[in-house]
Amino acid sequence: RTGTSSLREALNLLGYKTYHMQHVMKQGHVQDWMTVLNGKQALSEVVDTLLVQAGYTATVDFPSMAYWQELADLYPHAKIILTERSSPEEWWQSASQTILVPNQVSRFLFALSPFWRSFGELLQLLWYKTFDLDRPRHVTREDRDLVLQAYLQNSAAARAMNDSSRVLVNQVSQGWEPLCQFLDKPIPDVPFPNLNSRTEFQKHMMTQFLDFAIPVAVVASAVAGMYFFFLASHYKKRIKVA
């Protein structure tokens, strides 16, 4: 919730091919990343297979963000962009109402959809690693202080590299200039992207809910209808016999 969707689109406009959590979901990479988080496969192997061989030249957002320091060591010439909100509290307010604390819609999907259940397990492993939780689980509002501490430590670690040629600390609200200067790219003649606001995210989740729930409801209604038709036919036969 620091503008990674906007940054992804900006990097794409600058000529990069950028990996994002959306690709994890759309390209069926959930289990691959879970093997890394469970320690069953090396990060370098999964990154080489899913990103390098697929032609990606940049990566933002989870799950790769959980390994940004390891990736920085694996690719010592790669540039690092730390995107921040105007304050940690503003970030928490956005993150807790979208990706971190499950609401009733996401809980429904995690409980009943096999795909979303698997994705929910991936998120629990990511939060366990990222926020140093007691076990793999979803974040709750009671975790606020722990999560904010991890946010601040992550920012401090990037700043501690103290290399302005490799690390850019940025807010997407700053637009094209700092990003293009850092990457030595000309400024595009289009507005800087502004994607995936809190409202847009919540609408997207509701769409996912309806896409799953409506077919389930139709099938359930059809099964119920057949059941009651069977019961009605059965009782009619009993009445005629009587």
C-alpha positions as CSV (number, residue, x, y, z in Angstrom):
1,R,0.0,0.0,0.0
2,T,2.8,2.4,-0.9
3,G,1.9,2.8,-4.5
4,T,3.4,-0.4,-5.9
5,S,0.7,-0.8,-8.6
6,S,1.4,2.8,-9.8
7,L,5.1,2.1,-9.7
8,R,4.7,-1.1,-11.6
9,E,2.8,0.7,-14.4
10,A,5.4,3.6,-14.3
11,L,8.3,1.1,-14.7
12,N,6.4,-0.6,-17.6
13,L,6.0,2.8,-19.3
14,L,9.8,3.3,-18.9
15,G,10.5,0.1,-20.8
16,Y,10.8,-2.5,-17.9
17,K,8.8,-5.7,-17.7
18,T,7.6,-5.6,-14.0
19,Y,6.6,-8.5,-11.8
20,H,3.8,-7.9,-9.3
21,M,1.6,-9.8,-6.9
22,Q,-1.0,-9.8,-9.7
23,H,1.2,-12.0,-11.8
24,V,1.5,-14.4,-8.9
25,M,-2.2,-14.8,-8.9
26,K,-2.9,-14.7,-12.7
27,Q,0.0,-17.0,-13.7
28,G,-0.4,-19.6,-11.0
29,H,2.7,-18.9,-9.0
30,V,1.2,-19.2,-5.5
31,Q,2.6,-22.7,-4.8
32,D,6.1,-21.7,-6.2
33,W,6.4,-18.9,-3.7
34,M,5.1,-21.0,-0.9
35,T,7.9,-23.5,-1.5
36,V,10.4,-20.6,-0.9
37,L,8.6,-19.4,2.2
38,N,8.5,-22.9,3.6
39,G,12.2,-23.4,2.9
40,K,11.7,-26.2,0.4
41,Q,13.2,-24.4,-2.5
42,A,15.9,-21.8,-2.9
43,L,14.8,-18.2,-3.7
44,S,17.3,-18.0,-6.5
45,E,15.8,-21.0,-8.3
46,V,12.3,-19.7,-8.1
47,V,13.3,-16.1,-9.2
48,D,15.3,-17.5,-12.1
49,T,12.4,-19.7,-13.3
50,L,9.5,-17.3,-12.7
51,L,11.1,-13.9,-13.4
52,V,14.4,-14.1,-15.2
53,Q,13.5,-16.8,-17.7
54,A,10.1,-15.1,-18.3
55,G,11.9,-11.8,-19.2
56,Y,11.0,-9.7,-16.2
57,T,13.5,-6.9,-15.6
58,A,11.9,-5.4,-12.4
59,T,9.8,-6.7,-9.5
60,V,7.7,-4.8,-7.0
61,D,5.2,-5.6,-4.2
62,F,4.9,-8.9,-2.4
63,P,6.1,-11.7,-2.5
64,S,9.4,-10.5,-3.8
65,M,9.4,-7.5,-1.5
66,A,9.7,-9.9,1.5
67,Y,13.1,-10.9,0.0
68,W,14.3,-7.5,-1.2
69,Q,17.6,-7.7,0.8
70,E,18.3,-11.3,-0.5
71,L,17.5,-10.1,-4.0
72,A,19.8,-7.1,-3.6
73,D,22.6,-9.6,-2.8
74,L,21.8,-11.9,-5.6
75,Y,21.7,-9.0,-8.1
76,P,24.3,-6.5,-6.9
77,H,23.8,-4.2,-9.8
78,A,20.1,-4.0,-9.5
79,K,18.6,-0.7,-8.3
80,I,16.4,-0.5,-5.3
81,I,13.3,1.7,-5.0
82,L,11.8,2.2,-1.5
83,T,8.3,3.6,-1.8
84,E,6.7,5.1,1.3
85,R,3.5,6.8,2.4
86,S,3.6,10.3,3.9
87,S,3.6,8.6,7.4
88,P,3.7,5.1,8.8
89,E,0.3,5.6,10.3
90,E,-1.2,6.5,6.9
91,W,0.3,3.3,5.5
92,W,-1.3,1.3,8.3
93,Q,-4.7,2.8,7.8
94,S,-4.6,1.9,4.1
95,A,-3.0,-1.5,4.5
96,S,-5.2,-2.6,7.4
97,Q,-8.3,-1.8,5.4
98,T,-7.1,-3.7,2.3
99,I,-4.4,-6.3,2.2
100,L,-3.6,-7.0,5.9
101,V,-6.7,-7.5,8.0
102,P,-9.2,-9.8,6.3
103,N,-12.7,-8.4,6.1
104,Q,-15.9,-10.5,5.7
105,V,-15.5,-10.7,1.9
106,S,-12.0,-12.0,1.9
107,R,-12.8,-14.4,4.8
108,F,-15.6,-15.8,2.8
109,L,-13.3,-16.3,-0.2
110,F,-10.5,-17.8,2.0
111,A,-13.0,-20.3,3.5
112,L,-14.9,-21.5,0.4
113,S,-12.7,-20.9,-2.7
114,P,-9.8,-23.4,-3.2
115,F,-7.8,-20.8,-5.1
116,W,-8.4,-18.1,-2.5
117,R,-7.7,-20.5,0.3
118,S,-4.3,-21.3,-1.1
119,F,-3.7,-17.6,-1.7
120,G,-4.6,-16.9,1.9
121,E,-2.1,-19.4,3.1
122,L,0.6,-17.6,1.0
123,L,-0.4,-14.3,2.7
124,Q,-0.1,-15.9,6.1
125,L,3.4,-17.1,5.3
126,L,4.4,-13.6,4.0
127,W,3.1,-11.8,7.0
128,Y,4.9,-14.3,9.3
129,K,8.2,-13.5,7.6
130,T,7.6,-9.8,7.1
131,F,6.2,-8.8,10.4
132,D,7.8,-11.4,12.7
133,L,4.5,-12.9,13.8
134,D,4.3,-15.7,16.3
135,R,3.2,-18.1,13.6
136,P,1.9,-18.0,10.0
137,R,-1.5,-16.3,10.3
138,H,-3.5,-13.3,9.1
139,V,-2.8,-9.9,10.6
140,T,-5.2,-8.5,13.2
141,R,-5.7,-4.9,14.3
142,E,-4.1,-5.9,17.6
143,D,-0.8,-6.4,15.6
144,R,-0.7,-2.7,14.7
145,D,2.4,-1.8,16.8
146,L,4.3,-4.9,15.6
147,V,3.5,-4.3,12.0
148,L,4.5,-0.6,12.2
149,Q,7.7,-1.5,13.8
150,A,8.5,-3.9,10.9
151,Y,7.6,-1.1,8.4
152,L,10.0,1.3,10.1
153,Q,12.8,-1.3,10.3
154,N,12.3,-2.1,6.6
155,S,12.6,1.6,5.6
156,A,15.7,2.0,7.9
157,A,17.4,-1.0,6.3
158,A,17.0,0.5,2.8
159,R,18.2,3.9,4.0
160,A,21.2,2.3,5.8
161,M,22.6,1.2,2.4
162,N,23.5,4.9,2.1
163,D,24.0,4.6,-1.7
164,S,22.1,7.2,-3.7
165,S,23.2,5.7,-6.9
166,R,21.5,2.4,-6.0
167,V,18.7,3.3,-3.6
168,L,15.9,5.7,-4.2
169,V,13.6,6.7,-1.3
170,N,10.4,7.9,-3.0
171,Q,6.7,8.6,-2.8
172,V,4.7,8.0,-6.0
173,S,3.1,11.4,-5.4
174,Q,6.4,12.9,-6.4
175,G,5.7,11.9,-10.0
176,W,8.1,11.2,-12.8
177,E,11.1,13.4,-12.1
178,P,12.9,11.6,-9.2
179,L,12.2,8.2,-10.7
180,C,13.4,9.0,-14.2
181,Q,16.5,10.8,-12.8
182,F,17.4,7.8,-10.7
183,L,16.9,5.3,-13.6
184,D,18.4,7.7,-16.2
185,K,15.3,7.6,-18.3
186,P,13.5,10.4,-20.2
187,I,10.3,11.6,-18.6
188,P,7.3,10.2,-20.5
189,D,4.8,12.6,-22.0
190,V,1.9,11.1,-20.0
191,P,0.7,11.6,-16.4
192,F,2.3,9.5,-13.7
193,P,0.1,6.4,-13.1
194,N,-2.3,6.5,-10.1
195,L,-3.7,3.0,-9.6
196,N,-5.3,0.7,-7.0
197,S,-6.6,3.2,-4.5
198,R,-8.2,1.9,-1.4
199,T,-11.7,2.3,-3.0
200,E,-10.5,0.5,-6.2
201,F,-9.0,-2.3,-4.2
202,Q,-12.2,-2.8,-2.2
203,K,-14.3,-2.8,-5.4
204,H,-12.0,-5.4,-6.9
205,M,-12.4,-7.7,-3.9
206,M,-16.2,-7.3,-4.1
207,T,-16.0,-8.3,-7.8
208,Q,-14.0,-11.3,-6.9
209,F,-16.6,-12.2,-4.3
210,L,-19.5,-11.9,-6.7
211,D,-17.7,-13.8,-9.4
212,F,-17.3,-16.7,-7.0
213,A,-20.5,-16.4,-5.0
214,I,-23.1,-16.0,-7.8
215,P,-22.3,-19.3,-9.6
216,V,-22.2,-21.1,-6.2
217,A,-25.6,-19.6,-5.3
218,V,-27.1,-20.6,-8.7
219,V,-25.8,-24.2,-8.3
220,A,-27.1,-24.3,-4.7
221,S,-30.5,-23.0,-5.8
222,A,-30.7,-25.5,-8.6
223,V,-29.8,-28.4,-6.2
224,A,-32.3,-27.2,-3.7
225,G,-35.0,-26.9,-6.5
226,M,-34.3,-30.4,-7.6
227,Y,-34.5,-31.7,-4.0
228,F,-37.8,-30.0,-3.4
229,F,-39.1,-31.3,-6.7
230,F,-38.1,-34.8,-5.7
231,L,-39.9,-34.4,-2.4
232,A,-43.0,-33.0,-4.0
233,S,-43.1,-35.9,-6.5
234,H,-42.6,-38.4,-3.8
235,Y,-45.4,-37.1,-1.6
236,K,-47.7,-36.9,-4.6
237,K,-47.1,-40.6,-5.3
238,R,-47.8,-41.5,-1.6
239,I,-51.0,-39.5,-1.7
240,K,-52.2,-41.3,-4.8
241,V,-51.4,-44.7,-3.3
242,A,-53.3,-43.8,-0.2
